Amino acid sequence: MNTHHKTYFPYFSPFDPCKPIEAKTFSTPPHLYMGFQPANLEQFSLIEALKAGTLWKAFYDPYYSPYEQVKGGPTS
């Protein structure tokens, strides 16, 4: 289970007044899966690092909304 995007299915009561969200998703940061930072990790250029918020490519984790269309995917 080494993916950054996780899904879980919470309990919901049959008596809930609103339609529940059956599957909820969340993102975990990449550093959780790396024990110690290895030497000689690939780095962004300085300008790219400022835009990405990290110097190392292994720690880069862009945020995508679960409601956002996947780029290049089918449209609804």
PDB file of N, CA, C and O in Angstrom:
ATOM      1  N   MET A   1       0.841  -1.179   0.000  1.00  0.00           N
ATOM      2  CA  MET A   1       0.000   0.000   0.000  1.00  0.00           C
ATOM      3  C   MET A   1       0.889   1.245   0.000  1.00  0.00           C
ATOM      4  O   MET A   1       0.893   2.010   0.964  1.00  0.00           O
ATOM      5  N   ASN A   2       1.622   1.438  -1.061  1.00  0.00           N
ATOM      6  CA  ASN A   2       2.567   2.536  -1.159  1.00  0.00           C
ATOM      7  C   ASN A   2       2.079   3.592  -2.145  1.00  0.00           C
ATOM      8  O   ASN A   2       2.874   4.101  -2.935  1.00  0.00           O
ATOM      9  N   THR A   3       0.809   3.927  -2.118  1.00  0.00           N
ATOM     10  CA  THR A   3       0.283   4.974  -2.978  1.00  0.00           C
ATOM     11  C   THR A   3       0.043   6.224  -2.152  1.00  0.00           C
ATOM     12  O   THR A   3      -0.168   6.142  -0.942  1.00  0.00           O
ATOM     13  N   HIS A   4       0.076   7.359  -2.789  1.00  0.00           N
ATOM     14  CA  HIS A   4      -0.107   8.622  -2.095  1.00  0.00           C
ATOM     15  C   HIS A   4      -1.582   8.970  -1.905  1.00  0.00           C
ATOM     16  O   HIS A   4      -1.921   9.786  -1.048  1.00  0.00           O
ATOM     17  N   HIS A   5      -2.444   8.368  -2.684  1.00  0.00           N
ATOM     18  CA  HIS A   5      -3.869   8.656  -2.570  1.00  0.00           C
ATOM     19  C   HIS A   5      -4.581   7.431  -2.004  1.00  0.00           C
ATOM     20  O   HIS A   5      -4.540   6.346  -2.583  1.00  0.00           O
ATOM     21  N   LYS A   6      -5.224   7.626  -0.877  1.00  0.00           N
ATOM     22  CA  LYS A   6      -5.911   6.528  -0.188  1.00  0.00           C
ATOM     23  C   LYS A   6      -7.423   6.764  -0.236  1.00  0.00           C
ATOM     24  O   LYS A   6      -7.879   7.900  -0.365  1.00  0.00           O
ATOM     25  N   THR A   7      -8.182   5.693  -0.132  1.00  0.00           N
ATOM     26  CA  THR A   7      -9.638   5.760  -0.115  1.00  0.00           C
ATOM     27  C   THR A   7     -10.143   4.917   1.040  1.00  0.00           C
ATOM     28  O   THR A   7      -9.620   3.835   1.309  1.00  0.00           O
ATOM     29  N   TYR A   8     -11.163   5.416   1.721  1.00  0.00           N
ATOM     30  CA  TYR A   8     -11.808   4.620   2.749  1.00  0.00           C
ATOM     31  C   TYR A   8     -13.314   4.801   2.654  1.00  0.00           C
ATOM     32  O   TYR A   8     -13.797   5.780   2.084  1.00  0.00           O
ATOM     33  N   PHE A   9     -14.047   3.858   3.211  1.00  0.00           N
ATOM     34  CA  PHE A   9     -15.498   3.825   3.128  1.00  0.00           C
ATOM     35  C   PHE A   9     -16.072   3.906   4.542  1.00  0.00           C
ATOM     36  O   PHE A   9     -16.149   2.893   5.237  1.00  0.00           O
ATOM     37  N   PRO A  10     -16.476   5.103   4.970  1.00  0.00           N
ATOM     38  CA  PRO A  10     -16.982   5.252   6.343  1.00  0.00           C
ATOM     39  C   PRO A  10     -18.381   4.660   6.486  1.00  0.00           C
ATOM     40  O   PRO A  10     -19.102   4.463   5.508  1.00  0.00           O
ATOM     41  N   TYR A  11     -18.737   4.387   7.734  1.00  0.00           N
ATOM     42  CA  TYR A  11     -20.085   3.921   8.028  1.00  0.00           C
ATOM     43  C   TYR A  11     -21.056   5.083   7.872  1.00  0.00           C
ATOM     44  O   TYR A  11     -20.753   6.210   8.261  1.00  0.00           O
ATOM     45  N   PHE A  12     -22.216   4.805   7.305  1.00  0.00           N
ATOM     46  CA  PHE A  12     -23.270   5.808   7.299  1.00  0.00           C
ATOM     47  C   PHE A  12     -24.587   5.119   7.629  1.00  0.00           C
ATOM     48  O   PHE A  12     -24.851   3.990   7.215  1.00  0.00           O
ATOM     49  N   SER A  13     -25.382   5.825   8.370  1.00  0.00           N
ATOM     50  CA  SER A  13     -26.640   5.283   8.863  1.00  0.00           C
ATOM     51  C   SER A  13     -27.713   5.326   7.778  1.00  0.00           C
ATOM     52  O   SER A  13     -27.716   6.241   6.955  1.00  0.00           O
ATOM     53  N   PRO A  14     -28.617   4.360   7.763  1.00  0.00           N
ATOM     54  CA  PRO A  14     -29.728   4.421   6.805  1.00  0.00           C
ATOM     55  C   PRO A  14     -30.685   5.568   7.138  1.00  0.00           C
ATOM     56  O   PRO A  14     -31.557   5.901   6.335  1.00  0.00           O
ATOM     57  N   PHE A  15     -30.527   6.171   8.313  1.00  0.00           N
ATOM     58  CA  PHE A  15     -31.409   7.253   8.731  1.00  0.00           C
ATOM     59  C   PHE A  15     -30.785   8.636   8.525  1.00  0.00           C
ATOM     60  O   PHE A  15     -31.350   9.637   8.965  1.00  0.00           O
ATOM     61  N   ASP A  16     -29.625   8.701   7.858  1.00  0.00           N
ATOM     62  CA  ASP A  16     -29.012  10.006   7.579  1.00  0.00           C
ATOM     63  C   ASP A  16     -29.952  10.836   6.711  1.00  0.00           C
ATOM     64  O   ASP A  16     -30.534  10.311   5.763  1.00  0.00           O
ATOM     65  N   PRO A  17     -30.109  12.122   7.019  1.00  0.00           N
ATOM     66  CA  PRO A  17     -31.034  12.947   6.250  1.00  0.00           C
ATOM     67  C   PRO A  17     -30.502  13.308   4.855  1.00  0.00           C
ATOM     68  O   PRO A  17     -31.288  13.575   3.946  1.00  0.00           O
ATOM     69  N   CYS A  18     -29.188  13.318   4.683  1.00  0.00           N
ATOM     70  CA  CYS A  18     -28.594  13.666   3.391  1.00  0.00           C
ATOM     71  C   CYS A  18     -27.923  12.441   2.787  1.00  0.00           C
ATOM     72  O   CYS A  18     -27.542  11.509   3.495  1.00  0.00           O
ATOM     73  N   LYS A  19     -27.786  12.462   1.471  1.00  0.00           N
ATOM     74  CA  LYS A  19     -27.094  11.365   0.807  1.00  0.00           C
ATOM     75  C   LYS A  19     -25.617  11.398   1.217  1.00  0.00           C
ATOM     76  O   LYS A  19     -24.974  12.434   1.050  1.00  0.00           O
ATOM     77  N   PRO A  20     -25.061  10.315   1.743  1.00  0.00           N
ATOM     78  CA  PRO A  20     -23.670  10.324   2.211  1.00  0.00           C
ATOM     79  C   PRO A  20     -22.676  10.204   1.060  1.00  0.00           C
ATOM     80  O   PRO A  20     -23.007   9.741  -0.032  1.00  0.00           O
ATOM     81  N   ILE A  21     -21.459  10.631   1.337  1.00  0.00           N
ATOM     82  CA  ILE A  21     -20.350  10.395   0.417  1.00  0.00           C
ATOM     83  C   ILE A  21     -19.806   9.018   0.783  1.00  0.00           C
ATOM     84  O   ILE A  21     -19.212   8.841   1.847  1.00  0.00           O
ATOM     85  N   GLU A  22     -20.009   8.054  -0.093  1.00  0.00           N
ATOM     86  CA  GLU A  22     -19.690   6.665   0.248  1.00  0.00           C
ATOM     87  C   GLU A  22     -18.191   6.393   0.299  1.00  0.00           C
ATOM     88  O   GLU A  22     -17.727   5.651   1.164  1.00  0.00           O
ATOM     89  N   ALA A  23     -17.430   6.986  -0.618  1.00  0.00           N
ATOM     90  CA  ALA A  23     -15.981   6.777  -0.631  1.00  0.00           C
ATOM     91  C   ALA A  23     -15.301   8.113  -0.396  1.00  0.00           C
ATOM     92  O   ALA A  23     -15.545   9.074  -1.126  1.00  0.00           O
ATOM     93  N   LYS A  24     -14.450   8.180   0.617  1.00  0.00           N
ATOM     94  CA  LYS A  24     -13.708   9.402   0.911  1.00  0.00           C
ATOM     95  C   LYS A  24     -12.243   9.158   0.595  1.00  0.00           C
ATOM     96  O   LYS A  24     -11.721   8.071   0.839  1.00  0.00           O
ATOM     97  N   THR A  25     -11.586  10.167   0.054  1.00  0.00           N
ATOM     98  CA  THR A  25     -10.184  10.034  -0.335  1.00  0.00           C
ATOM     99  C   THR A  25      -9.341  11.070   0.397  1.00  0.00           C
ATOM    100  O   THR A  25      -9.832  12.125   0.799  1.00  0.00           O
ATOM    101  N   PHE A  26      -8.062  10.746   0.561  1.00  0.00           N
ATOM    102  CA  PHE A  26      -7.112  11.682   1.137  1.00  0.00           C
ATOM    103  C   PHE A  26      -5.730  11.373   0.583  1.00  0.00           C
ATOM    104  O   PHE A  26      -5.479  10.285   0.064  1.00  0.00           O
ATOM    105  N   SER A  27      -4.849  12.340   0.702  1.00  0.00           N
ATOM    106  CA  SER A  27      -3.503  12.216   0.169  1.00  0.00           C
ATOM    107  C   SER A  27      -2.507  12.166   1.324  1.00  0.00           C
ATOM    108  O   SER A  27      -2.657  12.886   2.311  1.00  0.00           O
ATOM    109  N   THR A  28      -1.502  11.325   1.200  1.00  0.00           N
ATOM    110  CA  THR A  28      -0.434  11.259   2.203  1.00  0.00           C
ATOM    111  C   THR A  28       0.855  11.783   1.581  1.00  0.00           C
ATOM    112  O   THR A  28       1.102  11.546   0.398  1.00  0.00           O
ATOM    113  N   PRO A  29       1.676  12.484   2.344  1.00  0.00           N
ATOM    114  CA  PRO A  29       2.913  13.034   1.780  1.00  0.00           C
ATOM    115  C   PRO A  29       3.947  11.944   1.504  1.00  0.00           C
ATOM    116  O   PRO A  29       3.987  10.932   2.203  1.00  0.00           O
ATOM    117  N   PRO A  30       4.785  12.151   0.481  1.00  0.00           N
ATOM    118  CA  PRO A  30       5.760  11.129   0.093  1.00  0.00           C
ATOM    119  C   PRO A  30       6.805  10.824   1.162  1.00  0.00           C
ATOM    120  O   PRO A  30       7.339   9.715   1.180  1.00  0.00           O
ATOM    121  N   HIS A  31       7.114  11.761   2.049  1.00  0.00           N
ATOM    122  CA  HIS A  31       8.172  11.503   3.039  1.00  0.00           C
ATOM    123  C   HIS A  31       7.769  10.427   4.052  1.00  0.00           C
ATOM    124  O   HIS A  31       8.628   9.918   4.773  1.00  0.00           O
ATOM    125  N   LEU A  32       6.493  10.074   4.121  1.00  0.00           N
ATOM    126  CA  LEU A  32       6.071   9.015   5.039  1.00  0.00           C
ATOM    127  C   LEU A  32       6.621   7.648   4.638  1.00  0.00           C
ATOM    128  O   LEU A  32       6.742   6.755   5.477  1.00  0.00           O
ATOM    129  N   TYR A  33       6.950   7.487   3.373  1.00  0.00           N
ATOM    130  CA  TYR A  33       7.386   6.191   2.858  1.00  0.00           C
ATOM    131  C   TYR A  33       8.900   6.110   2.709  1.00  0.00           C
ATOM    132  O   TYR A  33       9.416   5.138   2.158  1.00  0.00           O
ATOM    133  N   MET A  34       9.619   7.127   3.196  1.00  0.00           N
ATOM    134  CA  MET A  34      11.064   7.154   3.077  1.00  0.00           C
ATOM    135  C   MET A  34      11.643   7.236   4.483  1.00  0.00           C
ATOM    136  O   MET A  34      11.432   8.234   5.172  1.00  0.00           O
ATOM    137  N   GLY A  35      12.358   6.227   4.918  1.00  0.00           N
ATOM    138  CA  GLY A  35      12.905   6.219   6.274  1.00  0.00           C
ATOM    139  C   GLY A  35      13.873   7.355   6.507  1.00  0.00           C
ATOM    140  O   GLY A  35      13.596   8.256   7.299  1.00  0.00           O
ATOM    141  N   PHE A  36      15.001   7.325   5.833  1.00  0.00           N
ATOM    142  CA  PHE A  36      15.983   8.399   5.895  1.00  0.00           C
ATOM    143  C   PHE A  36      16.158   8.930   4.489  1.00  0.00           C
ATOM    144  O   PHE A  36      15.973   8.205   3.511  1.00  0.00           O
ATOM    145  N   GLN A  37      16.506  10.173   4.395  1.00  0.00           N
ATOM    146  CA  GLN A  37      16.712  10.764   3.079  1.00  0.00           C
ATOM    147  C   GLN A  37      17.997  10.216   2.482  1.00  0.00           C
ATOM    148  O   GLN A  37      19.074  10.448   3.030  1.00  0.00           O
ATOM    149  N   PRO A  38      17.907   9.488   1.362  1.00  0.00           N
ATOM    150  CA  PRO A  38      19.108   8.934   0.756  1.00  0.00           C
ATOM    151  C   PRO A  38      19.998  10.030   0.168  1.00  0.00           C
ATOM    152  O   PRO A  38      19.527  11.117  -0.168  1.00  0.00           O
ATOM    153  N   ALA A  39      21.262   9.731   0.053  1.00  0.00           N
ATOM    154  CA  ALA A  39      22.209  10.681  -0.538  1.00  0.00           C
ATOM    155  C   ALA A  39      21.983  10.776  -2.041  1.00  0.00           C
ATOM    156  O   ALA A  39      21.497   9.836  -2.670  1.00  0.00           O
ATOM    157  N   ASN A  40      22.340  11.914  -2.599  1.00  0.00           N
ATOM    158  CA  ASN A  40      22.324  12.148  -4.055  1.00  0.00           C
ATOM    159  C   ASN A  40      20.936  12.021  -4.677  1.00  0.00           C
ATOM    160  O   ASN A  40      20.793  11.457  -5.762  1.00  0.00           O
ATOM    161  N   LEU A  41      19.917  12.540  -4.001  1.00  0.00           N
ATOM    162  CA  LEU A  41      18.588  12.564  -4.606  1.00  0.00           C
ATOM    163  C   LEU A  41      18.568  13.568  -5.754  1.00  0.00           C
ATOM    164  O   LEU A  41      19.262  14.584  -5.724  1.00  0.00           O
ATOM    165  N   GLU A  42      17.764  13.264  -6.759  1.00  0.00           N
ATOM    166  CA  GLU A  42      17.623  14.178  -7.893  1.00  0.00           C
ATOM    167  C   GLU A  42      16.979  15.475  -7.415  1.00  0.00           C
ATOM    168  O   GLU A  42      16.049  15.452  -6.609  1.00  0.00           O
ATOM    169  N   GLN A  43      17.477  16.613  -7.918  1.00  0.00           N
ATOM    170  CA  GLN A  43      17.002  17.914  -7.461  1.00  0.00           C
ATOM    171  C   GLN A  43      16.372  18.702  -8.602  1.00  0.00           C
ATOM    172  O   GLN A  43      16.716  18.530  -9.772  1.00  0.00           O
ATOM    173  N   PHE A  44      15.422  19.586  -8.219  1.00  0.00           N
ATOM    174  CA  PHE A  44      14.882  20.556  -9.161  1.00  0.00           C
ATOM    175  C   PHE A  44      15.907  21.663  -9.363  1.00  0.00           C
ATOM    176  O   PHE A  44      16.813  21.830  -8.547  1.00  0.00           O
ATOM    177  N   SER A  45      15.767  22.421 -10.449  1.00  0.00           N
ATOM    178  CA  SER A  45      16.552  23.650 -10.577  1.00  0.00           C
ATOM    179  C   SER A  45      16.021  24.628  -9.530  1.00  0.00           C
ATOM    180  O   SER A  45      14.958  24.391  -8.957  1.00  0.00           O
ATOM    181  N   LEU A  46      16.732  25.712  -9.273  1.00  0.00           N
ATOM    182  CA  LEU A  46      16.322  26.634  -8.219  1.00  0.00           C
ATOM    183  C   LEU A  46      14.955  27.253  -8.494  1.00  0.00           C
ATOM    184  O   LEU A  46      14.140  27.373  -7.579  1.00  0.00           O
ATOM    185  N   ILE A  47      14.694  27.643  -9.726  1.00  0.00           N
ATOM    186  CA  ILE A  47      13.392  28.240 -10.069  1.00  0.00           C
ATOM    187  C   ILE A  47      12.277  27.210  -9.930  1.00  0.00           C
ATOM    188  O   ILE A  47      11.216  27.512  -9.385  1.00  0.00           O
ATOM    189  N   GLU A  48      12.516  25.983 -10.426  1.00  0.00           N
ATOM    190  CA  GLU A  48      11.516  24.921 -10.290  1.00  0.00           C
ATOM    191  C   GLU A  48      11.274  24.567  -8.834  1.00  0.00           C
ATOM    192  O   GLU A  48      10.145  24.261  -8.452  1.00  0.00           O
ATOM    193  N   ALA A  49      12.325  24.604  -8.012  1.00  0.00           N
ATOM    194  CA  ALA A  49      12.188  24.283  -6.587  1.00  0.00           C
ATOM    195  C   ALA A  49      11.318  25.311  -5.880  1.00  0.00           C
ATOM    196  O   ALA A  49      10.524  24.950  -5.011  1.00  0.00           O
ATOM    197  N   LEU A  50      11.451  26.575  -6.236  1.00  0.00           N
ATOM    198  CA  LEU A  50      10.597  27.602  -5.646  1.00  0.00           C
ATOM    199  C   LEU A  50       9.133  27.388  -6.021  1.00  0.00           C
ATOM    200  O   LEU A  50       8.243  27.603  -5.199  1.00  0.00           O
ATOM    201  N   LYS A  51       8.882  26.967  -7.257  1.00  0.00           N
ATOM    202  CA  LYS A  51       7.509  26.720  -7.701  1.00  0.00           C
ATOM    203  C   LYS A  51       6.936  25.456  -7.065  1.00  0.00           C
ATOM    204  O   LYS A  51       5.753  25.409  -6.727  1.00  0.00           O
ATOM    205  N   ALA A  52       7.779  24.426  -6.903  1.00  0.00           N
ATOM    206  CA  ALA A  52       7.318  23.144  -6.366  1.00  0.00           C
ATOM    207  C   ALA A  52       7.227  23.140  -4.846  1.00  0.00           C
ATOM    208  O   ALA A  52       6.459  22.369  -4.272  1.00  0.00           O
ATOM    209  N   GLY A  53       8.009  24.000  -4.188  1.00  0.00           N
ATOM    210  CA  GLY A  53       8.001  24.045  -2.732  1.00  0.00           C
ATOM    211  C   GLY A  53       8.969  23.071  -2.085  1.00  0.00           C
ATOM    212  O   GLY A  53       8.968  22.919  -0.864  1.00  0.00           O
ATOM    213  N   THR A  54       9.790  22.413  -2.881  1.00  0.00           N
ATOM    214  CA  THR A  54      10.799  21.491  -2.362  1.00  0.00           C
ATOM    215  C   THR A  54      11.958  21.417  -3.341  1.00  0.00           C
ATOM    216  O   THR A  54      11.775  21.614  -4.542  1.00  0.00           O
ATOM    217  N   LEU A  55      13.143  21.134  -2.834  1.00  0.00           N
ATOM    218  CA  LEU A  55      14.309  21.020  -3.695  1.00  0.00           C
ATOM    219  C   LEU A  55      14.399  19.640  -4.344  1.00  0.00           C
ATOM    220  O   LEU A  55      14.904  19.509  -5.459  1.00  0.00           O
ATOM    221  N   TRP A  56      13.911  18.614  -3.651  1.00  0.00           N
ATOM    222  CA  TRP A  56      14.072  17.248  -4.123  1.00  0.00           C
ATOM    223  C   TRP A  56      12.815  16.737  -4.818  1.00  0.00           C
ATOM    224  O   TRP A  56      11.704  16.900  -4.313  1.00  0.00           O
ATOM    225  N   LYS A  57      13.001  16.124  -5.968  1.00  0.00           N
ATOM    226  CA  LYS A  57      11.872  15.630  -6.758  1.00  0.00           C
ATOM    227  C   LYS A  57      11.131  14.498  -6.051  1.00  0.00           C
ATOM    228  O   LYS A  57       9.927  14.334  -6.249  1.00  0.00           O
ATOM    229  N   ALA A  58      11.825  13.728  -5.242  1.00  0.00           N
ATOM    230  CA  ALA A  58      11.183  12.610  -4.543  1.00  0.00           C
ATOM    231  C   ALA A  58      10.167  13.092  -3.511  1.00  0.00           C
ATOM    232  O   ALA A  58       9.256  12.347  -3.148  1.00  0.00           O
ATOM    233  N   PHE A  59      10.312  14.331  -3.033  1.00  0.00           N
ATOM    234  CA  PHE A  59       9.409  14.869  -2.019  1.00  0.00           C
ATOM    235  C   PHE A  59       8.305  15.739  -2.608  1.00  0.00           C
ATOM    236  O   PHE A  59       7.486  16.279  -1.865  1.00  0.00           O
ATOM    237  N   TYR A  60       8.269  15.881  -3.914  1.00  0.00           N
ATOM    238  CA  TYR A  60       7.259  16.722  -4.561  1.00  0.00           C
ATOM    239  C   TYR A  60       5.929  15.977  -4.606  1.00  0.00           C
ATOM    240  O   TYR A  60       5.853  14.833  -5.055  1.00  0.00           O
ATOM    241  N   ASP A  61       4.889  16.646  -4.133  1.00  0.00           N
ATOM    242  CA  ASP A  61       3.552  16.047  -4.109  1.00  0.00           C
ATOM    243  C   ASP A  61       2.526  17.122  -4.430  1.00  0.00           C
ATOM    244  O   ASP A  61       2.088  17.841  -3.531  1.00  0.00           O
ATOM    245  N   PRO A  62       2.133  17.247  -5.699  1.00  0.00           N
ATOM    246  CA  PRO A  62       1.140  18.265  -6.035  1.00  0.00           C
ATOM    247  C   PRO A  62      -0.232  17.874  -5.504  1.00  0.00           C
ATOM    248  O   PRO A  62      -0.540  16.689  -5.373  1.00  0.00           O
ATOM    249  N   TYR A  63      -1.050  18.869  -5.200  1.00  0.00           N
ATOM    250  CA  TYR A  63      -2.399  18.603  -4.716  1.00  0.00           C
ATOM    251  C   TYR A  63      -3.359  18.569  -5.888  1.00  0.00           C
ATOM    252  O   TYR A  63      -3.366  19.471  -6.726  1.00  0.00           O
ATOM    253  N   TYR A  64      -4.164  17.531  -5.941  1.00  0.00           N
ATOM    254  CA  TYR A  64      -5.234  17.429  -6.918  1.00  0.00           C
ATOM    255  C   TYR A  64      -6.517  17.177  -6.152  1.00  0.00           C
ATOM    256  O   TYR A  64      -6.585  16.275  -5.317  1.00  0.00           O
ATOM    257  N   SER A  65      -7.522  17.967  -6.435  1.00  0.00           N
ATOM    258  CA  SER A  65      -8.814  17.792  -5.793  1.00  0.00           C
ATOM    259  C   SER A  65      -9.432  16.472  -6.255  1.00  0.00           C
ATOM    260  O   SER A  65      -9.290  16.116  -7.425  1.00  0.00           O
ATOM    261  N   PRO A  66     -10.110  15.741  -5.377  1.00  0.00           N
ATOM    262  CA  PRO A  66     -10.754  14.498  -5.812  1.00  0.00           C
ATOM    263  C   PRO A  66     -11.875  14.758  -6.807  1.00  0.00           C
ATOM    264  O   PRO A  66     -12.316  13.844  -7.503  1.00  0.00           O
ATOM    265  N   TYR A  67     -12.335  16.004  -6.877  1.00  0.00           N
ATOM    266  CA  TYR A  67     -13.416  16.353  -7.820  1.00  0.00           C
ATOM    267  C   TYR A  67     -12.891  16.869  -9.140  1.00  0.00           C
ATOM    268  O   TYR A  67     -13.665  17.108 -10.067  1.00  0.00           O
ATOM    269  N   GLU A  68     -11.582  17.046  -9.237  1.00  0.00           N
ATOM    270  CA  GLU A  68     -10.961  17.582 -10.442  1.00  0.00           C
ATOM    271  C   GLU A  68     -10.857  16.483 -11.501  1.00  0.00           C
ATOM    272  O   GLU A  68     -10.588  15.325 -11.182  1.00  0.00           O
ATOM    273  N   GLN A  69     -11.071  16.855 -12.744  1.00  0.00           N
ATOM    274  CA  GLN A  69     -10.943  15.898 -13.833  1.00  0.00           C
ATOM    275  C   GLN A  69      -9.477  15.512 -13.990  1.00  0.00           C
ATOM    276  O   GLN A  69      -8.592  16.361 -13.878  1.00  0.00           O
ATOM    277  N   VAL A  70      -9.226  14.250 -14.245  1.00  0.00           N
ATOM    278  CA  VAL A  70      -7.864  13.792 -14.518  1.00  0.00           C
ATOM    279  C   VAL A  70      -7.474  14.313 -15.892  1.00  0.00           C
ATOM    280  O   VAL A  70      -8.236  14.186 -16.850  1.00  0.00           O
ATOM    281  N   LYS A  71      -6.280  14.904 -15.987  1.00  0.00           N
ATOM    282  CA  LYS A  71      -5.847  15.479 -17.270  1.00  0.00           C
ATOM    283  C   LYS A  71      -5.711  14.371 -18.301  1.00  0.00           C
ATOM    284  O   LYS A  71      -5.039  13.364 -18.078  1.00  0.00           O
ATOM    285  N   GLY A  72      -6.360  14.584 -19.426  1.00  0.00           N
ATOM    286  CA  GLY A  72      -6.329  13.601 -20.491  1.00  0.00           C
ATOM    287  C   GLY A  72      -7.351  12.487 -20.316  1.00  0.00           C
ATOM    288  O   GLY A  72      -7.432  11.586 -21.150  1.00  0.00           O
ATOM    289  N   GLY A  73      -8.133  12.539 -19.240  1.00  0.00           N
ATOM    290  CA  GLY A  73      -9.135  11.515 -18.990  1.00  0.00           C
ATOM    291  C   GLY A  73     -10.458  11.869 -19.645  1.00  0.00           C
ATOM    292  O   GLY A  73     -10.604  12.946 -20.223  1.00  0.00           O
ATOM    293  N   PRO A  74     -11.422  10.961 -19.555  1.00  0.00           N
ATOM    294  CA  PRO A  74     -12.737  11.226 -20.145  1.00  0.00           C
ATOM    295  C   PRO A  74     -13.477  12.325 -19.399  1.00  0.00           C
ATOM    296  O   PRO A  74     -13.285  12.507 -18.197  1.00  0.00           O
ATOM    297  N   THR A  75     -14.308  13.042 -20.102  1.00  0.00           N
ATOM    298  CA  THR A  75     -15.107  14.092 -19.461  1.00  0.00           C
ATOM    299  C   THR A  75     -16.472  13.553 -19.088  1.00  0.00           C
ATOM    300  O   THR A  75     -16.992  12.640 -19.729  1.00  0.00           O
ATOM    301  N   SER A  76     -17.036  14.121 -18.058  1.00  0.00           N
ATOM    302  CA  SER A  76     -18.349  13.666 -17.593  1.00  0.00           C
ATOM    303  C   SER A  76     -19.442  14.531 -18.159  1.00  0.00           C
ATOM    304  O   SER A  76     -20.618  14.301 -17.878  1.00  0.00           O
TER     305      SER A  76
END
